[in-house]
Amino acid sequence: MASLRDVKSKITGVKKTKQITKAMNMVASAKMRNAQARIERFRPYAAKFYEMLKDLASGADASVHPLLEVREEVKTVGIILVTSDRGLCGSFNTNLLKMAARLAVSKKAEGKAIQFYCVGKKGRDMARKLEYEIGLQYPDAMNSFDFSLANEIGMEIIAGYLAGDLDEVQLIYGEFVSMAKQPAVTLQVLPIAQQGEAEEAPAGTKAEYVYEPSVEGLLAELLPRFIKVQIYRGLLDTSASEHAARMAAMDNATRACDDMTQALTLLYNKTRQTSITRELMDIVGGAEALKG
């Protein structure tokens, strides 16, 4: 049985760990609220942008703009992988990395070359370990970023797509659904998926728009912007998801510390009781021996 000193030392260690996990939970909570506010402010803009672009592209032919054209032969696939820079956020990064690895393996099995664009240390480390080509990497970007990061990544992949160096681009990120749900998702960024005809609206309710200078001219301006908006939303979603996942992980760790402290305290009391009982028996035995 463990000595009283060992058990007491373990209790002290667990209590110190609890202080750390509790502090990390509070920090993650503050960061999560800020990240959640950012994504909630941005989503209406992204949704309206998507609605407008869908309206524009629904009646346009894919040949109107090269970003709409689907390549007959896909030789190189770009994967934009957004992860966190740090761990201690449960299975959040693991889910993203597994999804990226599965996608890369499946595309490679089809004879396609893979190129990663990594935002966050965890994704960069995985791509290096599996020896995939890395086009761009931002290992410390998730702590603080703005739209300029999405703009830079967007310009790079658009240039690669137009030059023929990339034939398809997928975005993998953590979608912030709620505090308890942050699934890993894959979104095709290039070619931009052609939207079907707009849903039929009741007679007299559907607005008709006149576009100037032309649909083609507007698409030339808006399609590159749309790609950057998608990337930025992925960054914002992942940031909020990371902090929510870390909050949950640190809360679970704090609860585990409480349970362990309770179990160790019980063990300490039992060990102390056993020690006292043994000492009493020794005293009684010694007294009996003196009587004899």
Backbone bond lengths (Angstrom), bond angles and torsions (degrees), N, CA, C in turn:
res aa  C-N    CA-C-N  psi(-1)  N-CA   C-N-CA  omega(-1)  CA-C   N-CA-C  phi
1 M - - - 1.467 - - 1.530 109.82 -
2 A 1.345 116.42 142.39 1.458 120.70 -178.79 1.519 110.80 -63.54
3 S 1.340 115.10 148.37 1.460 119.41 179.86 1.527 109.81 -75.55
4 L 1.337 115.17 161.14 1.460 120.14 179.20 1.524 111.40 -59.85
5 R 1.328 115.71 -38.40 1.460 120.31 -179.54 1.531 110.78 -63.36
6 D 1.346 116.66 -42.68 1.470 120.74 -179.98 1.530 111.22 -63.63
7 V 1.328 115.77 -45.12 1.472 119.90 -178.89 1.529 110.53 -64.67
8 K 1.331 116.24 -42.61 1.461 120.19 179.80 1.528 111.12 -63.81
9 S 1.339 115.57 -37.76 1.466 120.53 177.88 1.530 110.92 -64.00
10 K 1.333 116.29 -40.03 1.468 120.72 178.34 1.525 111.17 -65.55
11 I 1.328 116.67 -40.78 1.468 120.58 178.54 1.528 110.35 -61.09
12 T 1.332 116.14 -44.06 1.469 120.87 178.42 1.526 110.88 -61.05
13 G 1.343 116.20 -43.51 1.464 121.09 179.64 1.519 112.50 -62.80
14 V 1.325 116.46 -42.75 1.471 120.94 179.72 1.527 110.57 -65.62
15 K 1.327 117.04 -39.23 1.465 120.37 179.29 1.530 110.99 -65.12
16 K 1.327 117.10 -37.37 1.469 120.61 177.23 1.530 110.44 -67.21
17 T 1.337 115.62 -39.58 1.465 119.90 177.31 1.523 110.55 -62.30
18 K 1.324 116.29 -39.41 1.465 120.62 178.86 1.527 111.12 -62.07
19 Q 1.326 116.56 -38.95 1.462 119.64 178.13 1.529 110.79 -60.75
20 I 1.339 115.70 -39.83 1.469 120.69 -179.93 1.527 110.86 -67.48
21 T 1.341 116.34 -48.93 1.468 119.74 -177.75 1.531 111.37 -64.42
22 K 1.322 116.38 -35.50 1.465 120.10 178.99 1.527 110.75 -67.32
23 A 1.342 116.08 -40.62 1.464 120.48 178.13 1.528 110.71 -65.84
24 M 1.345 116.47 -41.61 1.464 120.42 178.73 1.523 111.11 -65.16
25 N 1.318 116.73 -34.91 1.464 120.69 176.74 1.526 110.96 -63.43
26 M 1.326 116.28 -41.56 1.464 120.75 -179.80 1.527 111.14 -67.40
27 V 1.335 116.68 -41.12 1.470 120.72 178.08 1.528 110.35 -64.26
28 A 1.339 115.98 -45.99 1.468 120.70 179.42 1.525 110.92 -62.02
29 S 1.329 116.56 -36.35 1.464 121.01 179.43 1.528 111.09 -63.32
30 A 1.331 116.33 -44.06 1.467 120.55 179.41 1.527 110.88 -65.25
31 K 1.335 116.27 -43.91 1.467 120.16 179.40 1.527 111.45 -66.69
32 M 1.331 116.33 -36.95 1.460 120.46 -179.66 1.527 110.86 -64.01
33 R 1.324 116.88 -42.92 1.466 119.93 -179.99 1.523 110.93 -60.99
34 N 1.324 116.37 -40.37 1.456 120.83 178.52 1.531 110.92 -66.69
35 A 1.343 116.34 -45.33 1.466 120.87 -179.91 1.526 111.17 -66.23
36 Q 1.328 116.49 -37.94 1.466 120.70 179.06 1.527 110.42 -65.05
37 A 1.324 116.54 -40.16 1.464 120.29 178.47 1.526 110.56 -63.14
38 R 1.335 117.03 -39.41 1.469 120.77 179.76 1.523 111.68 -64.10
39 I 1.337 117.10 -46.82 1.464 119.57 -177.66 1.524 110.75 -69.32
40 E 1.332 117.71 -34.58 1.468 120.10 179.34 1.526 111.71 -70.89
41 R 1.332 117.12 -29.88 1.467 119.90 175.12 1.526 111.14 -73.31
42 F 1.333 116.21 -33.32 1.467 120.20 -174.44 1.527 112.75 -82.80
43 R 1.313 118.45 -30.34 1.469 121.47 -174.56 1.530 113.96 -57.78
44 P 1.345 120.32 -43.45 1.473 118.94 178.34 1.530 112.48 -59.62
45 Y 1.345 116.31 -39.90 1.466 120.27 177.76 1.522 110.45 -63.28
46 A 1.343 116.70 -46.68 1.465 121.02 -179.31 1.529 110.95 -62.82
47 A 1.338 116.65 -39.95 1.468 120.59 -179.64 1.524 110.93 -66.39
48 K 1.329 117.29 -41.92 1.468 120.94 179.67 1.525 110.27 -68.11
49 F 1.320 115.95 -38.71 1.468 120.90 177.67 1.524 109.69 -60.89
50 Y 1.321 116.24 -46.36 1.465 121.59 179.52 1.525 110.90 -61.72
51 E 1.330 116.07 -42.47 1.469 120.65 -179.40 1.529 110.86 -62.39
52 M 1.327 116.07 -44.00 1.460 120.51 179.83 1.523 111.38 -65.57
53 L 1.328 116.18 -43.49 1.461 120.24 -178.94 1.525 110.85 -66.78
54 K 1.335 116.46 -37.77 1.465 120.50 178.04 1.522 110.18 -61.81
55 D 1.322 115.53 -39.77 1.461 120.89 178.70 1.528 110.70 -64.07
56 L 1.326 115.45 -41.34 1.461 120.47 179.79 1.524 111.94 -68.00
57 A 1.350 115.32 -47.78 1.464 120.39 -171.75 1.520 113.36 -78.82
58 S 1.345 117.27 -18.91 1.466 119.59 -174.89 1.521 112.37 -62.45
59 G 1.329 116.34 -32.55 1.465 118.52 -179.37 1.511 113.29 -101.57
60 A 1.332 116.89 4.85 1.466 120.27 -177.40 1.517 111.22 -99.79
61 D 1.306 115.86 149.15 1.462 121.33 177.31 1.524 109.05 -81.85
62 A 1.329 116.44 151.06 1.470 120.63 -178.61 1.517 112.31 -60.81
63 S 1.328 117.15 -25.41 1.462 120.61 -178.19 1.524 112.33 -75.12
64 V 1.337 116.87 -7.44 1.463 120.79 -179.46 1.525 111.18 -62.50
65 H 1.341 116.31 -36.16 1.465 120.20 -179.58 1.524 109.05 -144.63
66 P 1.337 117.72 137.24 1.474 120.74 -177.28 1.527 114.37 -61.28
67 L 1.331 118.41 -23.23 1.466 120.39 179.78 1.524 112.13 -73.35
68 L 1.342 116.55 -11.72 1.461 121.05 177.42 1.524 112.27 -95.17
69 E 1.323 115.86 -16.16 1.461 120.36 -174.12 1.526 111.69 -77.28
70 V 1.321 115.18 131.65 1.466 121.50 176.44 1.524 108.32 -90.20
71 R 1.329 116.47 125.44 1.464 120.48 -179.30 1.529 110.88 -69.80
72 E 1.324 115.52 137.32 1.469 119.74 177.84 1.523 110.75 -65.63
73 E 1.324 115.76 -37.72 1.468 120.84 179.19 1.524 109.30 -123.26
74 V 1.320 115.67 119.73 1.467 121.14 179.20 1.526 108.62 -97.31
75 K 1.331 115.58 112.84 1.465 120.72 -178.90 1.532 112.10 -99.68
76 T 1.320 116.08 -38.74 1.472 120.35 -176.49 1.526 110.62 -129.07
77 V 1.326 115.22 130.65 1.467 121.62 179.16 1.526 109.28 -113.27
78 G 1.310 116.31 126.71 1.455 121.09 174.89 1.521 110.00 -95.07
79 I 1.320 116.86 136.38 1.465 121.60 178.75 1.526 108.69 -121.81
80 I 1.326 115.79 112.77 1.468 120.70 174.20 1.524 106.83 -87.40
81 L 1.315 116.26 111.43 1.468 121.58 -176.09 1.525 109.57 -109.97
82 V 1.326 116.14 116.88 1.467 121.44 -179.33 1.527 108.88 -107.75
83 T 1.319 116.38 116.73 1.465 122.26 178.27 1.530 108.53 -131.64
84 S 1.318 116.36 -177.68 1.465 119.75 176.60 1.533 109.42 -87.99
85 D 1.316 115.03 167.41 1.467 120.30 175.70 1.525 110.96 -86.36
86 R 1.329 116.51 -27.57 1.463 121.38 -175.72 1.521 110.91 -120.63
87 G 1.314 115.02 164.71 1.455 121.24 178.23 1.520 111.14 -94.80
88 L 1.331 115.76 -144.69 1.466 122.85 -179.07 1.528 111.70 57.48
89 C 1.336 115.78 39.64 1.470 120.01 177.03 1.526 110.07 -133.90
90 G 1.332 114.94 40.04 1.456 120.49 176.57 1.519 112.61 65.23
91 S 1.327 115.71 -138.57 1.467 121.11 -177.30 1.525 112.26 -93.55
92 F 1.330 117.27 12.52 1.466 121.23 -175.47 1.529 112.04 -56.14
93 N 1.333 116.62 -56.31 1.468 119.80 -179.66 1.520 112.01 -67.07
94 T 1.325 116.34 -37.63 1.466 120.61 -179.73 1.522 111.06 -57.40
95 N 1.324 117.04 -43.16 1.467 121.11 179.82 1.526 111.59 -64.01
96 L 1.333 116.35 -40.95 1.463 120.47 178.57 1.525 111.27 -65.85
97 L 1.337 116.37 -44.12 1.460 121.05 -178.18 1.523 111.37 -66.81
98 K 1.327 116.66 -39.08 1.464 120.07 177.80 1.524 110.95 -63.28
99 M 1.329 116.39 -42.83 1.460 120.23 179.77 1.525 110.87 -64.08
100 A 1.336 116.39 -42.28 1.462 120.58 179.07 1.524 111.26 -65.15
101 A 1.331 116.45 -42.51 1.466 120.76 -179.77 1.525 110.91 -64.26
102 R 1.336 116.67 -42.58 1.472 120.31 178.96 1.528 111.18 -62.95
103 L 1.333 116.01 -43.31 1.464 120.04 179.79 1.524 110.85 -63.77
104 A 1.340 116.22 -45.00 1.462 120.36 -179.56 1.527 111.27 -63.11
105 V 1.326 116.77 -42.91 1.471 120.80 -179.78 1.524 110.85 -64.26
106 S 1.340 116.75 -42.55 1.470 119.67 -178.68 1.523 111.56 -66.89
107 K 1.334 117.15 -40.04 1.467 120.36 178.86 1.523 110.91 -69.28
108 K 1.334 115.59 -38.42 1.462 119.73 179.30 1.524 110.75 -66.18
109 A 1.340 116.44 -35.86 1.467 120.84 178.25 1.526 111.43 -64.73
110 E 1.332 116.63 -24.05 1.462 121.52 177.64 1.524 112.00 -86.35
111 G 1.333 115.82 3.33 1.459 119.99 177.60 1.514 114.21 88.06
112 K 1.328 117.01 16.10 1.466 120.60 -178.10 1.528 110.36 -97.44
113 A 1.321 115.66 144.34 1.465 121.01 174.94 1.529 108.64 -79.61
114 I 1.340 116.29 148.89 1.469 121.63 -177.27 1.523 110.07 -117.80
115 Q 1.318 115.70 135.85 1.460 120.56 174.43 1.527 108.78 -133.22
116 F 1.331 115.64 124.63 1.464 120.62 -178.03 1.531 111.37 -95.67
117 Y 1.324 114.54 145.50 1.459 123.20 170.62 1.525 104.86 -123.24
118 C 1.328 116.41 104.33 1.470 121.06 -167.15 1.527 112.36 -104.43
119 V 1.318 115.07 124.35 1.462 121.51 171.81 1.526 106.58 -113.03
120 G 1.338 116.96 114.70 1.463 121.12 -175.55 1.522 111.20 108.23
121 K 1.323 116.00 143.08 1.469 121.26 -176.17 1.522 113.20 -64.82
122 K 1.324 116.71 -38.64 1.467 120.05 -174.26 1.526 111.48 -62.31
123 G 1.313 117.01 -43.06 1.458 120.65 178.25 1.512 112.00 -68.10
124 R 1.347 116.01 -40.88 1.465 120.62 178.18 1.523 111.00 -60.60
125 D 1.328 115.96 -43.38 1.464 120.39 -179.15 1.529 111.51 -63.87
126 M 1.337 116.94 -38.97 1.467 119.87 178.95 1.521 111.27 -66.07
127 A 1.339 116.76 -44.76 1.465 120.63 -179.50 1.530 110.89 -61.96
128 R 1.330 115.93 -38.67 1.472 119.86 177.05 1.522 111.41 -65.72
129 K 1.329 115.41 -44.93 1.464 120.40 -177.67 1.523 111.34 -61.71
130 L 1.331 116.60 -40.27 1.467 121.06 -179.27 1.525 112.32 -86.65
131 E 1.349 115.31 1.50 1.465 122.42 174.13 1.529 113.05 61.68
132 Y 1.333 115.23 42.59 1.462 119.85 173.19 1.524 109.08 -91.17
133 E 1.317 115.79 154.15 1.460 120.17 177.33 1.527 109.00 -71.28
134 I 1.328 116.13 136.27 1.465 121.39 -179.94 1.525 108.54 -113.86
135 G 1.331 115.68 118.00 1.460 120.44 -179.96 1.517 111.62 -77.92
136 L 1.327 116.13 -52.26 1.462 122.68 177.20 1.518 108.77 -134.39
137 Q 1.319 116.78 149.21 1.463 120.34 177.01 1.524 110.20 -143.67
138 Y 1.319 114.96 136.09 1.467 122.32 179.50 1.529 107.40 -130.81
139 P 1.341 117.65 79.90 1.472 121.12 -172.35 1.524 115.36 -68.94
140 D 1.318 118.74 -19.08 1.470 119.85 -177.63 1.530 111.90 -124.68
141 A 1.322 116.59 25.50 1.465 119.86 -171.93 1.517 114.19 -82.25
142 M 1.337 118.31 -27.36 1.461 120.06 -170.46 1.527 113.84 -71.56
143 N 1.316 116.92 -15.98 1.463 119.53 179.40 1.523 111.27 -71.13
144 S 1.335 115.53 -33.71 1.463 120.29 -179.81 1.522 108.92 -156.84
145 F 1.322 117.04 118.13 1.467 120.60 -179.67 1.525 109.63 -150.90
146 D 1.330 115.39 163.05 1.462 121.24 173.93 1.526 108.67 -140.20
147 F 1.315 117.14 -167.32 1.468 120.87 -174.28 1.524 112.26 -64.65
148 S 1.326 117.06 -22.35 1.466 119.49 -178.67 1.528 111.83 -61.46
149 L 1.336 117.48 -30.23 1.464 120.48 177.67 1.524 110.09 -67.11
150 A 1.334 117.23 -46.51 1.465 120.86 177.23 1.521 110.70 -62.89
151 N 1.325 116.30 -36.87 1.466 120.95 178.85 1.527 110.92 -62.88
152 E 1.331 116.02 -43.10 1.471 120.54 -179.23 1.527 111.55 -65.71
153 I 1.333 116.48 -45.35 1.468 120.28 178.93 1.523 109.97 -65.04
154 G 1.341 116.08 -43.02 1.459 120.43 -179.89 1.512 112.61 -60.69
155 M 1.322 117.05 -44.82 1.469 120.70 179.28 1.525 111.14 -61.79
156 E 1.336 116.26 -38.60 1.464 120.85 -179.00 1.529 111.43 -66.15
157 I 1.325 117.71 -46.56 1.472 119.20 -176.89 1.530 111.38 -74.07
158 I 1.336 117.12 -32.24 1.469 119.75 176.56 1.521 109.95 -65.32
159 A 1.343 115.94 -44.58 1.468 119.97 177.98 1.523 110.54 -60.88
160 G 1.339 116.74 -42.20 1.463 120.49 178.76 1.512 112.48 -65.01
161 Y 1.335 116.21 -37.60 1.472 120.34 -179.37 1.527 110.72 -69.88
162 L 1.321 116.47 -44.49 1.466 120.29 -179.56 1.524 111.81 -67.43
163 A 1.342 116.35 -30.81 1.468 120.43 179.51 1.525 112.35 -81.13
164 G 1.329 116.88 -10.70 1.461 120.38 -179.24 1.515 113.61 88.49
165 D 1.345 117.18 5.76 1.467 120.06 178.27 1.531 111.17 -77.96
166 L 1.319 116.64 -24.00 1.466 122.79 175.82 1.528 108.50 -125.34
167 D 1.314 116.08 138.91 1.470 120.32 179.17 1.525 111.94 -113.02
168 E 1.311 116.09 -13.75 1.468 121.35 -179.53 1.523 107.73 -160.08
169 V 1.323 116.87 142.24 1.469 120.98 178.75 1.527 109.27 -133.70
170 Q 1.331 115.77 128.33 1.461 122.76 178.48 1.529 109.35 -115.74
171 L 1.321 116.09 142.58 1.466 122.25 177.64 1.526 109.24 -112.10
172 I 1.329 116.55 125.58 1.467 121.66 177.72 1.530 108.33 -115.46
173 Y 1.319 116.32 124.01 1.466 120.49 -177.96 1.525 110.09 -152.07
174 G 1.323 116.34 171.43 1.459 121.50 177.85 1.518 109.89 -96.98
175 E 1.317 116.74 116.34 1.468 120.68 -177.98 1.530 110.14 -83.28
176 F 1.326 115.82 128.32 1.462 120.18 178.75 1.523 108.82 -86.10
177 V 1.331 116.03 102.37 1.464 121.90 178.40 1.524 109.90 -94.05
178 S 1.321 115.55 -47.48 1.466 121.50 178.65 1.521 108.14 -160.32
179 M 1.324 116.02 179.63 1.456 120.37 178.42 1.523 111.79 -61.95
180 A 1.327 116.32 -27.54 1.466 120.09 -176.58 1.523 113.09 -101.89
181 K 1.325 117.97 -4.79 1.467 120.13 -173.85 1.525 110.72 -137.57
182 Q 1.338 115.35 115.77 1.472 121.68 177.75 1.532 108.76 -138.95
183 P 1.323 117.65 73.49 1.468 120.00 -175.80 1.523 112.66 -71.64
184 A 1.329 115.59 151.52 1.464 121.35 172.03 1.523 107.74 -80.00
185 V 1.326 116.94 131.04 1.463 120.67 -177.98 1.526 110.45 -129.89
186 T 1.332 114.96 156.11 1.461 122.15 176.29 1.518 108.80 -118.03
187 L 1.324 116.44 132.10 1.460 121.77 -179.67 1.525 109.21 -129.63
188 Q 1.328 116.91 129.09 1.467 119.97 176.34 1.520 108.95 -76.89
189 V 1.321 115.52 121.87 1.460 121.47 -179.57 1.525 110.70 -95.05
190 L 1.325 116.73 -42.61 1.466 122.50 178.26 1.520 110.16 -136.54
191 P 1.330 118.57 140.40 1.465 125.25 -8.63 1.521 110.36 -66.20
192 I 1.317 116.54 152.28 1.462 120.43 179.41 1.517 108.42 -65.20
193 A 1.326 115.74 123.91 1.466 120.60 -175.91 1.516 110.34 -60.57
194 Q 1.325 115.28 129.53 1.457 120.60 177.23 1.516 109.98 -69.97
195 Q 1.290 116.76 130.86 1.461 120.98 178.73 1.519 110.04 -86.97
196 G 1.328 115.40 145.62 1.459 119.58 177.37 1.510 110.31 -73.55
197 E 1.297 115.38 -177.34 1.456 119.44 178.57 1.523 109.29 -61.54
198 A 1.288 115.22 145.34 1.466 119.03 179.38 1.516 110.13 -61.68
199 E 1.332 115.54 147.68 1.456 120.10 -179.23 1.526 110.21 -61.32
200 E 1.314 115.27 143.07 1.457 120.44 179.76 1.525 109.93 -66.76
201 A 1.309 115.04 130.20 1.462 120.06 177.83 1.519 108.62 -105.93
202 P 1.310 117.31 155.47 1.463 120.11 177.93 1.521 111.23 -55.42
203 A 1.318 116.55 146.56 1.459 121.55 -177.36 1.522 110.68 -54.85
204 G 1.310 114.38 133.43 1.455 119.72 176.70 1.509 114.72 85.00
205 T 1.362 117.93 -1.96 1.469 119.96 -177.75 1.519 112.42 -107.70
206 K 1.339 117.40 -19.18 1.460 120.15 -176.50 1.523 110.58 -85.05
207 A 1.326 115.99 123.58 1.455 120.21 -179.34 1.519 110.42 -78.90
208 E 1.323 115.74 145.21 1.454 121.03 175.92 1.520 107.47 -112.16
209 Y 1.339 115.40 137.78 1.449 120.19 -176.08 1.523 110.74 -116.06
210 V 1.309 115.03 147.52 1.461 121.61 172.10 1.516 106.17 -111.18
211 Y 1.324 117.04 121.74 1.457 121.25 -175.01 1.524 110.36 -102.41
212 E 1.315 115.89 135.58 1.454 121.64 174.92 1.518 108.72 -128.95
213 P 1.331 119.80 139.72 1.472 125.85 5.68 1.527 113.11 -73.76
214 S 1.372 116.78 -35.40 1.464 120.73 178.96 1.519 108.09 -167.57
215 V 1.332 115.95 163.74 1.462 120.15 176.71 1.518 110.17 -60.52
216 E 1.340 116.04 -42.09 1.465 120.52 -179.00 1.525 111.13 -61.82
217 G 1.334 115.93 -42.95 1.459 119.97 -179.88 1.518 112.26 -65.78
218 L 1.324 116.08 -39.87 1.464 120.06 178.39 1.524 111.61 -67.26
219 L 1.335 116.76 -41.67 1.464 120.00 179.04 1.523 111.11 -62.26
220 A 1.321 116.51 -37.55 1.468 120.28 179.29 1.525 111.25 -61.10
221 E 1.343 116.25 -32.16 1.459 120.66 178.99 1.528 112.33 -86.06
222 L 1.336 115.78 -38.96 1.461 119.93 -170.62 1.526 114.75 -85.83
223 L 1.336 118.38 -32.09 1.468 119.85 -177.07 1.532 112.49 -61.21
224 P 1.354 118.99 -47.63 1.474 118.19 176.56 1.532 112.14 -60.60
225 R 1.330 115.74 -38.27 1.465 119.72 178.76 1.526 110.57 -65.03
226 F 1.325 116.43 -38.76 1.464 121.25 -179.79 1.525 111.06 -61.40
227 I 1.327 116.55 -40.68 1.469 121.01 178.42 1.526 110.25 -61.23
228 K 1.319 116.36 -43.65 1.463 120.63 -179.82 1.531 111.51 -67.26
229 V 1.326 116.24 -35.46 1.469 121.01 176.80 1.524 110.36 -63.77
230 Q 1.334 116.88 -42.03 1.464 120.66 178.07 1.527 111.12 -61.88
231 I 1.329 115.97 -43.82 1.467 120.32 -179.64 1.528 110.30 -64.62
232 Y 1.332 115.87 -43.46 1.470 119.50 -179.11 1.524 111.19 -64.17
233 R 1.324 116.09 -39.49 1.461 118.52 177.37 1.529 110.08 -63.05
234 G 1.336 116.89 -38.87 1.463 120.22 177.04 1.520 111.96 -61.34
235 L 1.331 116.44 -38.86 1.465 121.09 177.92 1.531 110.77 -65.73
236 L 1.332 116.34 -46.23 1.466 120.53 -179.43 1.525 111.41 -64.63
237 D 1.334 116.25 -43.63 1.464 120.39 178.83 1.523 111.06 -60.27
238 T 1.333 115.87 -45.22 1.464 120.40 -178.07 1.523 111.34 -64.79
239 S 1.324 116.46 -39.25 1.463 120.44 179.26 1.528 110.87 -61.59
240 A 1.330 116.84 -48.91 1.467 120.53 178.98 1.527 110.85 -64.11
241 S 1.326 116.41 -39.76 1.470 120.97 -179.45 1.521 111.24 -64.77
242 E 1.333 115.99 -41.43 1.471 120.26 -179.86 1.523 111.12 -59.34
243 H 1.331 116.54 -48.69 1.463 120.05 -176.97 1.528 111.45 -68.58
244 A 1.337 117.00 -35.19 1.467 119.90 176.83 1.527 110.38 -65.98
245 A 1.338 115.95 -41.68 1.467 120.28 178.75 1.526 110.99 -66.09
246 R 1.334 117.10 -37.94 1.466 120.15 179.09 1.529 110.64 -69.31
247 M 1.320 116.82 -37.67 1.470 119.83 175.28 1.521 110.85 -57.30
248 A 1.339 115.39 -47.83 1.467 120.34 -178.93 1.521 110.92 -64.16
249 A 1.343 116.32 -41.94 1.467 120.50 -178.94 1.523 111.09 -64.81
250 M 1.334 117.01 -43.28 1.458 120.42 -179.52 1.530 111.72 -70.98
251 D 1.328 116.40 -32.50 1.467 119.75 175.62 1.529 110.20 -65.59
252 N 1.332 115.92 -43.20 1.473 120.10 177.15 1.524 111.08 -63.48
253 A 1.348 115.74 -39.73 1.466 119.88 179.47 1.530 110.95 -65.50
254 T 1.336 116.33 -39.57 1.470 120.35 178.30 1.526 111.06 -63.81
255 R 1.328 115.82 -42.46 1.470 119.96 177.45 1.534 110.87 -63.92
256 A 1.332 115.69 -39.26 1.467 119.85 178.74 1.525 110.59 -64.10
257 C 1.341 116.60 -37.07 1.468 120.57 176.94 1.529 110.79 -63.64
258 D 1.329 116.08 -40.72 1.472 119.78 177.58 1.527 110.94 -61.77
259 D 1.334 115.78 -44.67 1.472 120.19 179.64 1.526 111.15 -63.52
260 M 1.346 115.45 -41.29 1.465 119.64 -178.90 1.527 110.89 -68.65
261 T 1.330 115.92 -39.26 1.469 119.82 177.78 1.525 110.72 -61.81
262 Q 1.327 115.56 -41.82 1.465 120.38 178.69 1.525 110.98 -63.43
263 A 1.339 116.22 -43.33 1.467 120.30 -179.62 1.525 111.06 -66.74
264 L 1.337 116.53 -41.52 1.464 120.38 -179.97 1.533 111.38 -68.70
265 T 1.333 116.44 -36.52 1.471 120.01 177.14 1.523 110.66 -63.25
266 L 1.329 115.63 -41.08 1.467 120.38 176.81 1.527 110.43 -63.01
267 L 1.342 115.70 -42.72 1.467 120.09 177.98 1.524 110.59 -63.83
268 Y 1.348 116.54 -40.58 1.462 121.13 178.93 1.531 110.65 -60.61
269 N 1.331 115.89 -45.11 1.473 119.99 -179.47 1.528 111.64 -65.14
270 K 1.343 115.96 -40.43 1.465 119.76 178.42 1.523 111.11 -65.60
271 T 1.342 115.12 -42.14 1.467 119.89 179.57 1.527 110.38 -64.44
272 R 1.331 116.13 -41.49 1.465 121.01 179.49 1.532 110.22 -65.56
273 Q 1.338 115.41 -41.53 1.469 119.42 179.18 1.526 110.96 -63.84
274 T 1.338 115.83 -41.41 1.465 120.41 178.16 1.520 110.68 -63.03
275 S 1.344 115.11 -41.34 1.466 120.06 -179.98 1.532 110.96 -64.11
276 I 1.339 115.87 -43.51 1.471 120.07 179.40 1.523 110.84 -64.96
277 T 1.341 115.64 -42.24 1.473 119.91 178.98 1.517 110.87 -61.28
278 R 1.347 115.74 -41.96 1.463 120.02 -179.68 1.527 110.23 -64.00
279 E 1.345 116.84 -41.78 1.463 120.76 179.91 1.536 110.92 -64.87
280 L 1.340 116.04 -40.66 1.466 119.63 178.21 1.524 111.19 -63.15
281 M 1.343 115.44 -40.88 1.463 119.85 178.93 1.519 110.66 -64.18
282 D 1.341 116.09 -38.10 1.471 119.81 177.85 1.530 110.54 -64.71
283 I 1.359 114.59 -41.39 1.473 118.63 179.71 1.524 111.00 -65.07
284 V 1.342 114.94 -45.68 1.474 119.43 179.22 1.518 110.40 -62.84
285 G 1.339 116.29 -42.38 1.467 120.38 179.05 1.513 111.53 -62.73
286 G 1.330 116.32 -39.77 1.465 120.33 178.71 1.517 111.38 -66.44
287 A 1.352 115.28 -40.69 1.472 119.36 178.93 1.518 111.16 -63.77
288 E 1.324 117.05 -40.96 1.462 121.38 179.01 1.521 110.75 -64.95
289 A 1.337 114.34 -37.04 1.469 118.36 179.86 1.524 110.67 -66.85
290 L 1.355 116.78 -37.83 1.461 120.27 178.63 1.526 111.39 -66.84
291 K 1.346 116.43 -36.08 1.465 120.35 178.00 1.526 110.85 -64.99
292 G 1.354 113.27 -39.03 1.466 116.85 -178.77 1.512 110.98 -70.32
